[in-house]
Amino acid sequence: MTLTELGWRPMLQQQVSLDELEHGYAARVSAVFRDRIQVTTLSSEISLPITGLLAHDDPVNRPTTGD
């Protein structure tokens, strides 16, 4: 999979800091469940639990499919 296939666009590049580019990686939210978020990266799919402040925040503020 490529960044373009994940939906990466030049506009997104402008929103990411150099530090984030060097120490992070691109991922796309592929599914949202009540207790977890599934993301797709260049090499795999990862299921992330919704914990901490995000678990107690209004669901409207949580990541959504396509983010």
Predicted model as a PDB file, atoms N, CA, C, CB and O in Angstrom, pLDDT in the B-factor column:
MODEL        1                                                                  
ATOM      1  N   MET A   1       0.848  -1.171   0.000  1.00 78.00           N  
ATOM      2  CA  MET A   1       0.000   0.000   0.000  1.00 78.00           C  
ATOM      3  C   MET A   1       0.899   1.241   0.000  1.00 78.00           C  
ATOM      4  CB  MET A   1      -0.968  -0.006   1.227  1.00 78.00           C  
ATOM      5  O   MET A   1       1.993   1.230   0.565  1.00 78.00           O  
ATOM      6  N   THR A   2       0.425   2.294  -0.634  1.00 82.00           N  
ATOM      7  CA  THR A   2       1.172   3.553  -0.691  1.00 82.00           C  
ATOM      8  C   THR A   2       0.432   4.627   0.094  1.00 82.00           C  
ATOM      9  CB  THR A   2       1.384   4.005  -2.158  1.00 82.00           C  
ATOM     10  O   THR A   2      -0.734   4.462   0.452  1.00 82.00           O  
ATOM     11  N   LEU A   3       1.128   5.729   0.356  1.00 79.00           N  
ATOM     12  CA  LEU A   3       0.480   6.857   1.033  1.00 79.00           C  
ATOM     13  C   LEU A   3      -0.693   7.390   0.213  1.00 79.00           C  
ATOM     14  CB  LEU A   3       1.495   7.981   1.291  1.00 79.00           C  
ATOM     15  O   LEU A   3      -1.723   7.767   0.772  1.00 79.00           O  
ATOM     16  N   THR A   4      -0.541   7.422  -1.093  1.00 85.00           N  
ATOM     17  CA  THR A   4      -1.624   7.889  -1.955  1.00 85.00           C  
ATOM     18  C   THR A   4      -2.839   6.983  -1.824  1.00 85.00           C  
ATOM     19  CB  THR A   4      -1.164   7.953  -3.418  1.00 85.00           C  
ATOM     20  O   THR A   4      -3.970   7.467  -1.782  1.00 85.00           O  
ATOM     21  N   GLU A   5      -2.618   5.678  -1.759  1.00 84.00           N  
ATOM     22  CA  GLU A   5      -3.730   4.742  -1.594  1.00 84.00           C  
ATOM     23  C   GLU A   5      -4.420   4.912  -0.241  1.00 84.00           C  
ATOM     24  CB  GLU A   5      -3.234   3.310  -1.746  1.00 84.00           C  
ATOM     25  O   GLU A   5      -5.609   4.627  -0.103  1.00 84.00           O  
ATOM     26  N   LEU A   6      -3.664   5.379   0.757  1.00 81.00           N  
ATOM     27  CA  LEU A   6      -4.267   5.665   2.066  1.00 81.00           C  
ATOM     28  C   LEU A   6      -5.031   6.983   2.067  1.00 81.00           C  
ATOM     29  CB  LEU A   6      -3.191   5.697   3.145  1.00 81.00           C  
ATOM     30  O   LEU A   6      -5.740   7.293   3.025  1.00 81.00           O  
ATOM     31  N   GLY A   7      -4.887   7.761   0.989  1.00 83.00           N  
ATOM     32  CA  GLY A   7      -5.590   9.033   0.897  1.00 83.00           C  
ATOM     33  C   GLY A   7      -4.718  10.242   1.197  1.00 83.00           C  
ATOM     34  O   GLY A   7      -5.227  11.348   1.376  1.00 83.00           O  
ATOM     35  N   TRP A   8      -3.392  10.034   1.254  1.00 82.00           N  
ATOM     36  CA  TRP A   8      -2.464  11.134   1.544  1.00 82.00           C  
ATOM     37  C   TRP A   8      -2.479  12.133   0.402  1.00 82.00           C  
ATOM     38  CB  TRP A   8      -1.028  10.603   1.774  1.00 82.00           C  
ATOM     39  O   TRP A   8      -2.356  11.766  -0.766  1.00 82.00           O  
ATOM     40  N   ARG A   9      -2.630  13.386   0.752  1.00 84.00           N  
ATOM     41  CA  ARG A   9      -2.668  14.470  -0.224  1.00 84.00           C  
ATOM     42  C   ARG A   9      -1.691  15.564   0.213  1.00 84.00           C  
ATOM     43  CB  ARG A   9      -4.116  15.041  -0.374  1.00 84.00           C  
ATOM     44  O   ARG A   9      -1.330  15.636   1.387  1.00 84.00           O  
ATOM     45  N   PRO A  10      -1.260  16.417  -0.726  1.00 83.00           N  
ATOM     46  CA  PRO A  10      -0.334  17.499  -0.367  1.00 83.00           C  
ATOM     47  C   PRO A  10      -0.839  18.358   0.790  1.00 83.00           C  
ATOM     48  CB  PRO A  10      -0.085  18.380  -1.569  1.00 83.00           C  
ATOM     49  O   PRO A  10      -0.039  18.827   1.601  1.00 83.00           O  
ATOM     50  N   MET A  11      -2.154  18.570   0.880  1.00 86.00           N  
ATOM     51  CA  MET A  11      -2.710  19.371   1.970  1.00 86.00           C  
ATOM     52  C   MET A  11      -2.356  18.747   3.331  1.00 86.00           C  
ATOM     53  CB  MET A  11      -4.248  19.498   1.817  1.00 86.00           C  
ATOM     54  O   MET A  11      -2.049  19.466   4.282  1.00 86.00           O  
ATOM     55  N   LEU A  12      -2.399  17.427   3.419  1.00 82.00           N  
ATOM     56  CA  LEU A  12      -2.073  16.743   4.673  1.00 82.00           C  
ATOM     57  C   LEU A  12      -0.604  16.926   5.027  1.00 82.00           C  
ATOM     58  CB  LEU A  12      -2.407  15.249   4.573  1.00 82.00           C  
ATOM     59  O   LEU A  12      -0.260  17.087   6.198  1.00 82.00           O  
ATOM     60  N   GLN A  13       0.257  16.902   4.025  1.00 81.00           N  
ATOM     61  CA  GLN A  13       1.689  17.093   4.239  1.00 81.00           C  
ATOM     62  C   GLN A  13       1.960  18.425   4.932  1.00 81.00           C  
ATOM     63  CB  GLN A  13       2.446  17.025   2.903  1.00 81.00           C  
ATOM     64  O   GLN A  13       2.847  18.517   5.780  1.00 81.00           O  
ATOM     65  N   GLN A  14       1.203  19.444   4.576  1.00 86.00           N  
ATOM     66  CA  GLN A  14       1.387  20.780   5.146  1.00 86.00           C  
ATOM     67  C   GLN A  14       0.947  20.847   6.602  1.00 86.00           C  
ATOM     68  CB  GLN A  14       0.617  21.803   4.333  1.00 86.00           C  
ATOM     69  O   GLN A  14       1.355  21.757   7.323  1.00 86.00           O  
ATOM     70  N   GLN A  15       0.120  19.897   7.052  1.00 88.00           N  
ATOM     71  CA  GLN A  15      -0.397  19.910   8.416  1.00 88.00           C  
ATOM     72  C   GLN A  15       0.459  19.093   9.386  1.00 88.00           C  
ATOM     73  CB  GLN A  15      -1.809  19.387   8.426  1.00 88.00           C  
ATOM     74  O   GLN A  15       0.172  19.049  10.582  1.00 88.00           O  
ATOM     75  N   VAL A  16       1.502  18.451   8.876  1.00 87.00           N  
ATOM     76  CA  VAL A  16       2.341  17.580   9.693  1.00 87.00           C  
ATOM     77  C   VAL A  16       3.685  18.256   9.931  1.00 87.00           C  
ATOM     78  CB  VAL A  16       2.533  16.195   9.016  1.00 87.00           C  
ATOM     79  O   VAL A  16       4.305  18.766   8.998  1.00 87.00           O  
ATOM     80  N   SER A  17       4.136  18.258  11.197  1.00 89.00           N  
ATOM     81  CA  SER A  17       5.426  18.866  11.517  1.00 89.00           C  
ATOM     82  C   SER A  17       6.565  17.937  11.106  1.00 89.00           C  
ATOM     83  CB  SER A  17       5.515  19.193  13.022  1.00 89.00           C  
ATOM     84  O   SER A  17       6.349  16.746  10.885  1.00 89.00           O  
ATOM     85  N   LEU A  18       7.766  18.477  11.005  1.00 87.00           N  
ATOM     86  CA  LEU A  18       8.939  17.664  10.684  1.00 87.00           C  
ATOM     87  C   LEU A  18       9.155  16.588  11.742  1.00 87.00           C  
ATOM     88  CB  LEU A  18      10.191  18.548  10.564  1.00 87.00           C  
ATOM     89  O   LEU A  18       9.519  15.457  11.418  1.00 87.00           O  
ATOM     90  N   ASP A  19       8.931  16.937  12.999  1.00 91.00           N  
ATOM     91  CA  ASP A  19       9.098  15.967  14.083  1.00 91.00           C  
ATOM     92  C   ASP A  19       8.115  14.802  13.920  1.00 91.00           C  
ATOM     93  CB  ASP A  19       8.898  16.651  15.455  1.00 91.00           C  
ATOM     94  O   ASP A  19       8.481  13.644  14.119  1.00 91.00           O  
ATOM     95  N   GLU A  20       6.876  15.113  13.561  1.00 88.00           N  
ATOM     96  CA  GLU A  20       5.884  14.057  13.351  1.00 88.00           C  
ATOM     97  C   GLU A  20       6.270  13.164  12.176  1.00 88.00           C  
ATOM     98  CB  GLU A  20       4.497  14.666  13.114  1.00 88.00           C  
ATOM     99  O   GLU A  20       6.079  11.949  12.229  1.00 88.00           O  
ATOM    100  N   LEU A  21       6.807  13.756  11.125  1.00 82.00           N  
ATOM    101  CA  LEU A  21       7.234  12.969   9.972  1.00 82.00           C  
ATOM    102  C   LEU A  21       8.397  12.046  10.316  1.00 82.00           C  
ATOM    103  CB  LEU A  21       7.625  13.888   8.826  1.00 82.00           C  
ATOM    104  O   LEU A  21       8.465  10.915   9.835  1.00 82.00           O  
ATOM    105  N   GLU A  22       9.318  12.539  11.157  1.00 87.00           N  
ATOM    106  CA  GLU A  22      10.500  11.762  11.510  1.00 87.00           C  
ATOM    107  C   GLU A  22      10.209  10.667  12.528  1.00 87.00           C  
ATOM    108  CB  GLU A  22      11.565  12.673  12.044  1.00 87.00           C  
ATOM    109  O   GLU A  22      10.833   9.607  12.487  1.00 87.00           O  
ATOM    110  N   HIS A  23       9.272  10.909  13.442  1.00 90.00           N  
ATOM    111  CA  HIS A  23       9.057   9.978  14.550  1.00 90.00           C  
ATOM    112  C   HIS A  23       7.713   9.248  14.521  1.00 90.00           C  
ATOM    113  CB  HIS A  23       9.176  10.714  15.834  1.00 90.00           C  
ATOM    114  O   HIS A  23       7.462   8.389  15.367  1.00 90.00           O  
ATOM    115  N   GLY A  24       6.869   9.571  13.583  1.00 87.00           N  
ATOM    116  CA  GLY A  24       5.561   8.928  13.498  1.00 87.00           C  
ATOM    117  C   GLY A  24       5.401   8.211  12.181  1.00 87.00           C  
ATOM    118  O   GLY A  24       6.362   8.033  11.434  1.00 87.00           O  
ATOM    119  N   TYR A  25       4.208   7.810  11.908  1.00 82.00           N  
ATOM    120  CA  TYR A  25       3.918   7.184  10.624  1.00 82.00           C  
ATOM    121  C   TYR A  25       2.471   7.462  10.252  1.00 82.00           C  
ATOM    122  CB  TYR A  25       4.193   5.657  10.671  1.00 82.00           C  
ATOM    123  O   TYR A  25       1.625   7.701  11.114  1.00 82.00           O  
ATOM    124  N   ALA A  26       2.205   7.427   8.967  1.00 84.00           N  
ATOM    125  CA  ALA A  26       0.867   7.714   8.469  1.00 84.00           C  
ATOM    126  C   ALA A  26      -0.044   6.530   8.708  1.00 84.00           C  
ATOM    127  CB  ALA A  26       0.903   8.068   6.981  1.00 84.00           C  
ATOM    128  O   ALA A  26       0.360   5.379   8.539  1.00 84.00           O  
ATOM    129  N   ALA A  27      -1.272   6.812   9.100  1.00 87.00           N  
ATOM    130  CA  ALA A  27      -2.291   5.789   9.282  1.00 87.00           C  
ATOM    131  C   ALA A  27      -3.644   6.399   8.948  1.00 87.00           C  
ATOM    132  CB  ALA A  27      -2.272   5.219  10.735  1.00 87.00           C  
ATOM    133  O   ALA A  27      -3.839   7.608   9.074  1.00 87.00           O  
ATOM    134  N   ARG A  28      -4.566   5.562   8.525  1.00 89.00           N  
ATOM    135  CA  ARG A  28      -5.906   6.010   8.175  1.00 89.00           C  
ATOM    136  C   ARG A  28      -6.911   5.231   9.010  1.00 89.00           C  
ATOM    137  CB  ARG A  28      -6.182   5.827   6.654  1.00 89.00           C  
ATOM    138  O   ARG A  28      -6.804   4.010   9.128  1.00 89.00           O  
ATOM    139  N   VAL A  29      -7.879   5.919   9.585  1.00 91.00           N  
ATOM    140  CA  VAL A  29      -8.914   5.245  10.359  1.00 91.00           C  
ATOM    141  C   VAL A  29      -9.794   4.467   9.379  1.00 91.00           C  
ATOM    142  CB  VAL A  29      -9.762   6.271  11.205  1.00 91.00           C  
ATOM    143  O   VAL A  29     -10.421   5.054   8.497  1.00 91.00           O  
ATOM    144  N   SER A  30      -9.835   3.144   9.540  1.00 90.00           N  
ATOM    145  CA  SER A  30     -10.613   2.308   8.628  1.00 90.00           C  
ATOM    146  C   SER A  30     -11.922   1.828   9.247  1.00 90.00           C  
ATOM    147  CB  SER A  30      -9.792   1.116   8.196  1.00 90.00           C  
ATOM    148  O   SER A  30     -12.841   1.440   8.526  1.00 90.00           O  
ATOM    149  N   ALA A  31     -12.014   1.852  10.575  1.00 93.00           N  
ATOM    150  CA  ALA A  31     -13.261   1.457  11.242  1.00 93.00           C  
ATOM    151  C   ALA A  31     -13.257   2.002  12.661  1.00 93.00           C  
ATOM    152  CB  ALA A  31     -13.432  -0.096  11.250  1.00 93.00           C  
ATOM    153  O   ALA A  31     -12.205   2.130  13.286  1.00 93.00           O  
ATOM    154  N   VAL A  32     -14.442   2.322  13.163  1.00 92.00           N  
ATOM    155  CA  VAL A  32     -14.592   2.811  14.533  1.00 92.00           C  
ATOM    156  C   VAL A  32     -15.627   1.944  15.234  1.00 92.00           C  
ATOM    157  CB  VAL A  32     -15.009   4.323  14.563  1.00 92.00           C  
ATOM    158  O   VAL A  32     -16.733   1.743  14.733  1.00 92.00           O  
ATOM    159  N   PHE A  33     -15.247   1.433  16.401  1.00 92.00           N  
ATOM    160  CA  PHE A  33     -16.135   0.622  17.221  1.00 92.00           C  
ATOM    161  C   PHE A  33     -16.311   1.314  18.562  1.00 92.00           C  
ATOM    162  CB  PHE A  33     -15.579  -0.824  17.402  1.00 92.00           C  
ATOM    163  O   PHE A  33     -15.611   2.284  18.855  1.00 92.00           O  
ATOM    164  N   ARG A  34     -17.211   0.842  19.356  1.00 87.00           N  
ATOM    165  CA  ARG A  34     -17.487   1.493  20.639  1.00 87.00           C  
ATOM    166  C   ARG A  34     -16.248   1.566  21.529  1.00 87.00           C  
ATOM    167  CB  ARG A  34     -18.597   0.753  21.368  1.00 87.00           C  
ATOM    168  O   ARG A  34     -16.059   2.553  22.240  1.00 87.00           O  
ATOM    169  N   ASP A  35     -15.410   0.542  21.499  1.00 90.00           N  
ATOM    170  CA  ASP A  35     -14.273   0.468  22.414  1.00 90.00           C  
ATOM    171  C   ASP A  35     -12.912   0.504  21.738  1.00 90.00           C  
ATOM    172  CB  ASP A  35     -14.374  -0.767  23.217  1.00 90.00           C  
ATOM    173  O   ASP A  35     -11.885   0.424  22.412  1.00 90.00           O  
ATOM    174  N   ARG A  36     -12.890   0.627  20.389  1.00 93.00           N  
ATOM    175  CA  ARG A  36     -11.603   0.633  19.699  1.00 93.00           C  
ATOM    176  C   ARG A  36     -11.714   1.304  18.330  1.00 93.00           C  
ATOM    177  CB  ARG A  36     -11.076  -0.797  19.544  1.00 93.00           C  
ATOM    178  O   ARG A  36     -12.798   1.472  17.771  1.00 93.00           O  
ATOM    179  N   ILE A  37     -10.559   1.672  17.827  1.00 94.00           N  
ATOM    180  CA  ILE A  37     -10.446   2.280  16.502  1.00 94.00           C  
ATOM    181  C   ILE A  37      -9.485   1.415  15.706  1.00 94.00           C  
ATOM    182  CB  ILE A  37      -9.951   3.781  16.577  1.00 94.00           C  
ATOM    183  O   ILE A  37      -8.414   1.062  16.199  1.00 94.00           O  
ATOM    184  N   GLN A  38      -9.851   1.076  14.496  1.00 94.00           N  
ATOM    185  CA  GLN A  38      -8.973   0.297  13.633  1.00 94.00           C  
ATOM    186  C   GLN A  38      -8.341   1.235  12.624  1.00 94.00           C  
ATOM    187  CB  GLN A  38      -9.746  -0.852  12.920  1.00 94.00           C  
ATOM    188  O   GLN A  38      -9.036   2.006  11.962  1.00 94.00           O  
ATOM    189  N   VAL A  39      -7.007   1.170  12.506  1.00 93.00           N  
ATOM    190  CA  VAL A  39      -6.296   2.018  11.557  1.00 93.00           C  
ATOM    191  C   VAL A  39      -5.501   1.158  10.588  1.00 93.00           C  
ATOM    192  CB  VAL A  39      -5.368   3.004  12.292  1.00 93.00           C  
ATOM    193  O   VAL A  39      -5.059   0.060  10.925  1.00 93.00           O  
ATOM    194  N   THR A  40      -5.329   1.675   9.385  1.00 90.00           N  
ATOM    195  CA  THR A  40      -4.539   1.015   8.360  1.00 90.00           C  
ATOM    196  C   THR A  40      -3.281   1.843   8.144  1.00 90.00           C  
ATOM    197  CB  THR A  40      -5.347   0.845   7.030  1.00 90.00           C  
ATOM    198  O   THR A  40      -3.351   3.053   7.929  1.00 90.00           O  
ATOM    199  N   THR A  41      -2.127   1.180   8.203  1.00 88.00           N  
ATOM    200  CA  THR A  41      -0.845   1.834   7.943  1.00 88.00           C  
ATOM    201  C   THR A  41      -0.314   1.310   6.609  1.00 88.00           C  
ATOM    202  CB  THR A  41       0.185   1.572   9.112  1.00 88.00           C  
ATOM    203  O   THR A  41      -0.984   0.534   5.927  1.00 88.00           O  
ATOM    204  N   LEU A  42       0.875   1.735   6.249  1.00 87.00           N  
ATOM    205  CA  LEU A  42       1.468   1.258   5.006  1.00 87.00           C  
ATOM    206  C   LEU A  42       1.720  -0.244   5.031  1.00 87.00           C  
ATOM    207  CB  LEU A  42       2.765   1.991   4.736  1.00 87.00           C  
ATOM    208  O   LEU A  42       1.763  -0.884   3.980  1.00 87.00           O  
ATOM    209  N   SER A  43       1.888  -0.815   6.232  1.00 90.00           N  
ATOM    210  CA  SER A  43       2.263  -2.229   6.305  1.00 90.00           C  
ATOM    211  C   SER A  43       1.272  -3.132   7.041  1.00 90.00           C  
ATOM    212  CB  SER A  43       3.579  -2.341   6.964  1.00 90.00           C  
ATOM    213  O   SER A  43       1.397  -4.355   6.966  1.00 90.00           O  
ATOM    214  N   SER A  44       0.298  -2.570   7.744  1.00 91.00           N  
ATOM    215  CA  SER A  44      -0.596  -3.444   8.512  1.00 91.00           C  
ATOM    216  C   SER A  44      -1.866  -2.714   8.949  1.00 91.00           C  
ATOM    217  CB  SER A  44       0.133  -3.996   9.739  1.00 91.00           C  
ATOM    218  O   SER A  44      -2.032  -1.515   8.722  1.00 91.00           O  
ATOM    219  N   GLU A  45      -2.749  -3.478   9.580  1.00 93.00           N  
ATOM    220  CA  GLU A  45      -3.915  -2.911  10.251  1.00 93.00           C  
ATOM    221  C   GLU A  45      -3.707  -3.076  11.742  1.00 93.00           C  
ATOM    222  CB  GLU A  45      -5.247  -3.595   9.783  1.00 93.00           C  
ATOM    223  O   GLU A  45      -3.231  -4.113  12.203  1.00 93.00           O  
ATOM    224  N   ILE A  46      -4.066  -2.045  12.495  1.00 94.00           N  
ATOM    225  CA  ILE A  46      -3.854  -2.038  13.940  1.00 94.00           C  
ATOM    226  C   ILE A  46      -5.168  -1.685  14.619  1.00 94.00           C  
ATOM    227  CB  ILE A  46      -2.728  -1.032  14.345  1.00 94.00           C  
ATOM    228  O   ILE A  46      -5.873  -0.772  14.188  1.00 94.00           O  
ATOM    229  N   SER A  47      -5.493  -2.407  15.675  1.00 96.00           N  
ATOM    230  CA  SER A  47      -6.678  -2.118  16.469  1.00 96.00           C  
ATOM    231  C   SER A  47      -6.227  -1.403  17.742  1.00 96.00           C  
ATOM    232  CB  SER A  47      -7.479  -3.428  16.801  1.00 96.00           C  
ATOM    233  O   SER A  47      -5.464  -1.955  18.535  1.00 96.00           O  
ATOM    234  N   LEU A  48      -6.702  -0.180  17.929  1.00 94.00           N  
ATOM    235  CA  LEU A  48      -6.296   0.652  19.061  1.00 94.00           C  
ATOM    236  C   LEU A  48      -7.460   0.819  20.035  1.00 94.00           C  
ATOM    237  CB  LEU A  48      -5.798   2.034  18.574  1.00 94.00           C  
ATOM    238  O   LEU A  48      -8.548   1.231  19.631  1.00 94.00           O  
ATOM    239  N   PRO A  49      -7.242   0.503  21.311  1.00 95.00           N  
ATOM    240  CA  PRO A  49      -8.331   0.695  22.273  1.00 95.00           C  
ATOM    241  C   PRO A  49      -8.602   2.184  22.495  1.00 95.00           C  
ATOM    242  CB  PRO A  49      -7.993   0.009  23.613  1.00 95.00           C  
ATOM    243  O   PRO A  49      -7.684   3.003  22.451  1.00 95.00           O  
ATOM    244  N   ILE A  50      -9.849   2.519  22.731  1.00 90.00           N  
ATOM    245  CA  ILE A  50     -10.218   3.892  23.081  1.00 90.00           C  
ATOM    246  C   ILE A  50     -10.103   3.983  24.601  1.00 90.00           C  
ATOM    247  CB  ILE A  50     -11.689   4.272  22.570  1.00 90.00           C  
ATOM    248  O   ILE A  50     -10.878   3.363  25.329  1.00 90.00           O  
ATOM    249  N   THR A  51      -9.146   4.748  25.065  1.00 90.00           N  
ATOM    250  CA  THR A  51      -8.876   4.862  26.499  1.00 90.00           C  
ATOM    251  C   THR A  51      -8.682   6.321  26.891  1.00 90.00           C  
ATOM    252  CB  THR A  51      -7.635   4.039  26.886  1.00 90.00           C  
ATOM    253  O   THR A  51      -8.727   7.216  26.047  1.00 90.00           O  
ATOM    254  N   GLY A  52      -8.469   6.542  28.165  1.00 88.00           N  
ATOM    255  CA  GLY A  52      -8.148   7.863  28.686  1.00 88.00           C  
ATOM    256  C   GLY A  52      -9.218   8.894  28.395  1.00 88.00           C  
ATOM    257  O   GLY A  52     -10.413   8.599  28.434  1.00 88.00           O  
ATOM    258  N   LEU A  53      -8.776  10.112  28.103  1.00 85.00           N  
ATOM    259  CA  LEU A  53      -9.707  11.210  27.849  1.00 85.00           C  
ATOM    260  C   LEU A  53     -10.602  10.927  26.653  1.00 85.00           C  
ATOM    261  CB  LEU A  53      -8.944  12.502  27.625  1.00 85.00           C  
ATOM    262  O   LEU A  53     -11.771  11.313  26.640  1.00 85.00           O  
ATOM    263  N   LEU A  54     -10.058  10.257  25.656  1.00 83.00           N  
ATOM    264  CA  LEU A  54     -10.838   9.963  24.461  1.00 83.00           C  
ATOM    265  C   LEU A  54     -12.041   9.080  24.780  1.00 83.00           C  
ATOM    266  CB  LEU A  54      -9.962   9.291  23.413  1.00 83.00           C  
ATOM    267  O   LEU A  54     -13.095   9.221  24.160  1.00 83.00           O  
ATOM    268  N   ALA A  55     -11.891   8.179  25.736  1.00 84.00           N  
ATOM    269  CA  ALA A  55     -12.991   7.289  26.122  1.00 84.00           C  
ATOM    270  C   ALA A  55     -14.114   8.050  26.814  1.00 84.00           C  
ATOM    271  CB  ALA A  55     -12.479   6.181  27.036  1.00 84.00           C  
ATOM    272  O   ALA A  55     -15.270   7.629  26.774  1.00 84.00           O  
ATOM    273  N   HIS A  56     -13.776   9.161  27.445  1.00 84.00           N  
ATOM    274  CA  HIS A  56     -14.766   9.922  28.207  1.00 84.00           C  
ATOM    275  C   HIS A  56     -15.254  11.160  27.469  1.00 84.00           C  
ATOM    276  CB  HIS A  56     -14.188  10.327  29.538  1.00 84.00           C  
ATOM    277  O   HIS A  56     -16.171  11.837  27.934  1.00 84.00           O  
ATOM    278  N   ASP A  57     -14.660  11.458  26.343  1.00 85.00           N  
ATOM    279  CA  ASP A  57     -15.035  12.627  25.554  1.00 85.00           C  
ATOM    280  C   ASP A  57     -16.308  12.330  24.760  1.00 85.00           C  
ATOM    281  CB  ASP A  57     -13.882  13.039  24.602  1.00 85.00           C  
ATOM    282  O   ASP A  57     -16.680  11.172  24.573  1.00 85.00           O  
ATOM    283  N   ASP A  58     -16.955  13.371  24.307  1.00 84.00           N  
ATOM    284  CA  ASP A  58     -18.132  13.230  23.451  1.00 84.00           C  
ATOM    285  C   ASP A  58     -17.727  12.443  22.197  1.00 84.00           C  
ATOM    286  CB  ASP A  58     -18.730  14.638  23.071  1.00 84.00           C  
ATOM    287  O   ASP A  58     -16.735  12.800  21.561  1.00 84.00           O  
ATOM    288  N   PRO A  59     -18.448  11.403  21.825  1.00 80.00           N  
ATOM    289  CA  PRO A  59     -18.095  10.617  20.635  1.00 80.00           C  
ATOM    290  C   PRO A  59     -17.962  11.454  19.363  1.00 80.00           C  
ATOM    291  CB  PRO A  59     -19.130   9.550  20.415  1.00 80.00           C  
ATOM    292  O   PRO A  59     -17.271  11.044  18.430  1.00 80.00           O  
ATOM    293  N   VAL A  60     -18.599  12.596  19.311  1.00 83.00           N  
ATOM    294  CA  VAL A  60     -18.477  13.477  18.155  1.00 83.00           C  
ATOM    295  C   VAL A  60     -17.034  13.945  17.960  1.00 83.00           C  
ATOM    296  CB  VAL A  60     -19.402  14.683  18.310  1.00 83.00           C  
ATOM    297  O   VAL A  60     -16.626  14.237  16.836  1.00 83.00           O  
ATOM    298  N   ASN A  61     -16.262  14.018  19.043  1.00 83.00           N  
ATOM    299  CA  ASN A  61     -14.880  14.482  18.968  1.00 83.00           C  
ATOM    300  C   ASN A  61     -13.881  13.369  18.691  1.00 83.00           C  
ATOM    301  CB  ASN A  61     -14.512  15.167  20.242  1.00 83.00           C  
ATOM    302  O   ASN A  61     -12.691  13.641  18.530  1.00 83.00           O  
ATOM    303  N   ARG A  62     -14.329  12.142  18.633  1.00 83.00           N  
ATOM    304  CA  ARG A  62     -13.427  11.015  18.379  1.00 83.00           C  
ATOM    305  C   ARG A  62     -13.089  10.938  16.899  1.00 83.00           C  
ATOM    306  CB  ARG A  62     -14.058   9.689  18.852  1.00 83.00           C  
ATOM    307  O   ARG A  62     -13.831  11.447  16.060  1.00 83.00           O  
ATOM    308  N   PRO A  63     -11.959  10.296  16.577  1.00 86.00           N  
ATOM    309  CA  PRO A  63     -11.648  10.060  15.160  1.00 86.00           C  
ATOM    310  C   PRO A  63     -12.789   9.294  14.490  1.00 86.00           C  
ATOM    311  CB  PRO A  63     -10.314   9.277  15.011  1.00 86.00           C  
ATOM    312  O   PRO A  63     -13.505   8.529  15.138  1.00 86.00           O  
ATOM    313  N   THR A  64     -12.942   9.507  13.210  1.00 85.00           N  
ATOM    314  CA  THR A  64     -13.992   8.821  12.467  1.00 85.00           C  
ATOM    315  C   THR A  64     -13.393   8.145  11.229  1.00 85.00           C  
ATOM    316  CB  THR A  64     -15.114   9.813  12.060  1.00 85.00           C  
ATOM    317  O   THR A  64     -12.275   8.464  10.824  1.00 85.00           O  
ATOM    318  N   THR A  65     -14.117   7.240  10.649  1.00 86.00           N  
ATOM    319  CA  THR A  65     -13.622   6.533   9.465  1.00 86.00           C  
ATOM    320  C   THR A  65     -13.203   7.531   8.398  1.00 86.00           C  
ATOM    321  CB  THR A  65     -14.695   5.573   8.910  1.00 86.00           C  
ATOM    322  O   THR A  65     -13.948   8.448   8.053  1.00 86.00           O  
ATOM    323  N   GLY A  66     -12.003   7.333   7.885  1.00 82.00           N  
ATOM    324  CA  GLY A  66     -11.456   8.218   6.855  1.00 82.00           C  
ATOM    325  C   GLY A  66     -10.476   9.228   7.393  1.00 82.00           C  
ATOM    326  O   GLY A  66      -9.718   9.806   6.614  1.00 82.00           O  
ATOM    327  N   ASP A  67     -10.455   9.471   8.705  1.00 80.00           N  
ATOM    328  CA  ASP A  67      -9.497  10.427   9.271  1.00 80.00           C  
ATOM    329  C   ASP A  67      -8.085   9.883   9.121  1.00 80.00           C  
ATOM    330  CB  ASP A  67      -9.812  10.715  10.765  1.00 80.00           C  
ATOM    331  O   ASP A  67      -7.125  10.534   9.533  1.00 80.00           O  
TER     332      ASP A  67                                                      
ENDMDL                                                                          
END                                                                             
